[in-house]
Amino acid sequence: MPDKVLSRERYGEAFWRKHHEAWQQSALNQREYCEAHWIPLKAFGNWRAKFKAEPQLPAPKLSYRRRSLKNAERRLSEFATMISQLKFIKAAMLTRFPDSKLPVLSSVRGE
């Protein structure tokens, strides 16, 4: 039986695509990645060039705009102000009418 190091194995596209994607996620350069995974640098480079030549899908556009983000931040700030005002009103009501029970809403968590 031939020694595994001396034998020449052929791998398919799926093998190389998996290694190409793993290499992109790693912090290693091509040579370091190939040495760490015991794969031929020349073959890896050939498959990398083949994958690079494939047409790339356009990057997905963001579904929001900066302006809507600023509006969301503004509205969040307004809600925070309203919540603090409601907490103040609740404290004032409980101070003025200590024996009264405020209604508890099921969708609002009490503090």
N, C-alpha and C positions, 0 to 999 in steps of 0.2 A: 504494500500500500504506500503510495507516495506521501512524503512529508507535507503537511498542510502549508508550511511556510513556502516550500518550493513549488507547490502546485498553483496553477492559475485558475482562479474561480471567476465565473461571469455572473454578474448580478443584474437584475432587471431595473427598469425605470422606477418602480415603486421603492426599491431599496435606496437608490440614489436620491430620489425626491425626499424620502424620509430623512436621510442624512443631510441633505441640503437645507431643509427647514430647521433641523436641529442645530446645524452650524450657524444659521442666521440668528437663532435665539441665544446662542452661546456668546461668550466674550472672547473666544479664541479666534486666531487667524486661521487660514486654510491649512497651513502646514501643521500647526499645533493640533487642530481638530483631527486631521488625518492620522497623525502619529498616535493620538490618544485612542482612536477607534480602529487602528490597524487597517486602514484602507489606503489604497494607492493615491498619492497626491495628483499624479497626472490624470488618472481616470476621473477623480473628483473634479478637477479643473475642467475636463472636457464636458462632463455632465452639467457643471455650473454654467458654462457658456451656453449649452443647449437650453437650459431653463431660463437663462437671461434673455435669450432670443425669442422666447414665446411672447405672444402679445399679452400685456398686462391688463387686468380689469381696472377701470377707472376707480380712484379712491372714492368711497361714499361721501357725499356731502353731508355736512352737519344739518340737522333738521331745525335748528333754532338760529336766531340771529342775535347779534349783540344787543340790539335795541330791546328785543323781547326779554333778554336776560336782565338788562337794566330795569325794565318794568317789573320783572319778577322780584328783583332785589328791593325795589321801592315798595311794592305791595307787601312783601314780607316784613319790611320795617313798619309799615302802617298796621299790619296785623299785630305785631309785637306791642306797638303803642296801644292798640285797642284792648289787648289782653291785660296790659298793666292797668288801664283805666277801669276795666271790669273788675279786676282784683281789688282795686281801691273802693269801688262802689260796694262790692260784696263785704269788705271789711267795715265800711261805714254802716251798712244795713245791719250787720251782726252786732255792731256796737250800739246802735240806736234801738234795735229790737232783738235783744239777746235770746228771748224765748222762742222766736219764730224759726221755722225750719224752711230753708230755701229748697226749691224743687231741684231734684237731681235728674239730670238728663242722662239717658243711657249711652249716648254717643260721646259725652264729654267725661273725661276722667277727672275725678275730684282730687284735691290736694290736701 
